Amino acid sequence: MDQENKNPLKMKLPKGNPTHATLMALVGAYLIYMAYQMLRNTLNGNSTMSLTVTCIVGGLMALIGLGVIGYGIAIYVSYRKRMKEKTSDEEI
């Protein structure tokens, strides 16, 4: 074993697998949920933020959440494409 594999902090994490894509989708969904909760609390009067600030911040959070979900979908699509190419190469 070489020295690089012994240090867990220097190991490269696997990227582009379904677990990574699922985690990204969950993070995006949680951002959208937090934006919804923030808007709901402001409308119910449980927040000290003004409605304008809440709409701006909540809208940005929701857009970022959608972007993160889109990135997770892109990771999953690229993974599926790689697996399809890998299986077609093995069949030949």
N, C-alpha and C positions, 0 to 999 in steps of 0.2 A: 504494500500500500504506500502510495506516495504521500508526502506531507500535506498536499492540498485537500485530499479527501478526509484527512483526520480532523480538520477544523470544521465544525458544523456551521460556523458563521460565514465561512467562505464558500460553502457549497452553493451551486446555482439551483434555484428553485425551478421546478418544471412549469413551463408556460404553454398555453394553448391546448388545454385539455378540458373536458366537460366540467370537471370540478371547478376550475378557474372561471369558466363561463357562468356556471350556476351561482358562484359566490358574487360575481359582478352583477348579475341580475338581481340577487337579493339585496345587495347594497343600494342599487338604483331604486328598487321598490321601497326600501326603507326611507330613502331621501324623499320620495314622493309622499309617503305616509306622514313624515314629519312636517312637510309643507302643508298637507291637509290639516293636521292637528293644530298647527300654528294658526291657520286661517279660521278654523272652527273656534278655537279659544278666543280669538279676537272678536269674532262675531257674537259670541256668547257673553262678552264682557269680562272674561277671566284673564285678560292680558292688558298690560299697560302700553303696548305698542299701538300706534295709530293704524287705521285700516290701510292707508296708502303704503306705509312702510311694510306692513304685513304682506300686502299684495305683491310688492316688488321683490321682497326677500323670498316669499313663498314661490313666486313665479320662477325666480332664478334657481331655487332648490329643485323645483319640479323639472325644469329644463335640464339641469345637470343630472338629475336622476334618470331622465329619458336618455340622455347621452350615455350614461354608464350602462343602462340596459342595452342600448344599441351596440356598445362596445362588446358586451358579453355575447350578444347574438353574433357579432362578427367573429369573435373567437371561436364560437361553436361551429359556425359555417366553415371557417378555415380548417378546423379540426376534422370535420366530416369530409371535406375535400381531400385532405391529406390521407385520411384512412381509405377513401375510395381509390385514390391513385395508388396507394400501397397495395391494396388487395388486387387491383388490376395488374400491377407489375408482377405480383406473385403468381398470378394465373398464367402469365405468358411464359 
